[in-house]
Amino acid sequence: MRMIRKRSGTRGGGGPARGRLRAALGGATTVLLTATALAALPQSTAHAADTLGAAAAEKGRYFGAAVAANHLGEAQYAATLDREFNSVTPENEMKWDAVEPNRGSFSFSRADQIVDHAQGKGMEVRGHTLVWHSQLPGWVSGLGATDLRSAMNNHITQVMTHYKGEIHSWDVVNEAFQDGGSGARRSSPFQDKLGDGFIEEAFRTARAADPNAKLCYNDYNTDGVNAKSNAVYTMVRDFKSRGVPIDCVGFQSHFNPNSPVPSDYRANLQRFADLGVDVQITELDIEGSGQAQATNYGNVVRACLAVTRCTGITVWGIPDKYSWRSSGTPLLFDDNYNKKPAYDAALSALGGTPGDPGDPGGPGDPTAACTATYSTAEQWSGGYNGKVTITAGGSPISGWSVNVTLASPQQVVSVWNGSPTSNGNVMTVRSTWNGSLAAGASTSFGFTVNGGTTPPPQVGACTAS
């Protein structure tokens, strides 16, 4: 269970504080709902989700994006992230050169910015990455074997301790195997000086630092059955047989016309899952355009859904212009944040309903009818008060509705400033007295949840009337 560690600037805790809750309501109309009453509400007609994160959540999975801290100040970037995704991976901000540029001197400010943003929006966070041959500060490569072992274990411990309880899954070791047909380990300071055992040692150190985080091995060109994936498979099988703590394997899934989605992609994911580990698609991008790109994205999503232990998908960026291979236009949104055919294909494969592919939506976009953003107002042992802020787009609206998805055993026990109905673990809240909003104006509704504080609720897109 993920507990939110309280850093300065993140949301705080507190007791149930019903007095504070009632004071916050003021004279507003209040709708109180017991857990029994919520279960007895009329069952709303099931409908398909219309964002990637919401659709994935309905399938019990996450759909995330790699995020760069320096883009969070861009309104369309943040709006698209907040609307579409329910998981984030820091793109570079948690790598060794970013957090420990000098030995023993750690800097977490940029990574904290991403984690704080994600927590404020109810998103999960993947940690990327602890031990990797690339983006190492120069001092690491100059160490002898004894010092290097000490530095590696200290780096893992310090970074994971800083984020203990806040990271769902960690890429503990990244890209440790060679390309080609040898199946050999890649030359790196860790491999060359510490030998094959460095990966096992890294995982054991990581487990000690945060026993509740999922620990992953992550690599590229392992998406189909080949010499490289066979070598990783053999390592994971050995780790599982000897009790080495490994929980998941990440498949980066960088595809292009010369390296397409392999025909045995699903089967390869399944054989790893059969070892008793989760599988995650961690850095998905597919070069191309139009229907060909859309078909490939749809195939990847369907492959993940077909494997029970495929827990989620992360695309490596949001708009094409910020991709590490932007000339190949490999992402789901174009340079102007318009949804591409690939977006519709991914959403449809998740069971969602695509809208207008040319409508980027989100705050700041005059075509967006309304948006919904989540924050935790108060939190205590066993529950919390959630708040959803509704903001009208470029035109006035007369009403709104939003879906809120909870994880069992969480239950909503009261709702205010909105009219709720339920369908299983999905609560739909509609406006009451606060439906009429001028262009750009905001209102909010709130709810109290008992049965645990994590994971946070998933809030779907706002629908205006």
Beta strands, then each sheet from edge to edge (+ up, - down):
strand 1: 30-31
strand 2: 62-67
strand 3: 87-90
strand 4: 124-132
strand 5: 169-174
strand 6: 214-219
strand 7: 248-251
strand 8: 254-255
strand 9: 278-286
strand 10: 310-315
strand 11: 370-380
strand 12: 383-392
strand 13: 400-405
strand 14: 411-416
strand 15: 419-423
strand 16: 426-430
strand 17: 442-450
strand 18: 458-464
sheet 1: 1+ 14- 17+ 12- 11+
sheet 2: 8+ 9+ 7+ 6+ 5+ 4+ 3+ 2+ 10+
sheet 3: 15+ 16- 13+ 18-
end
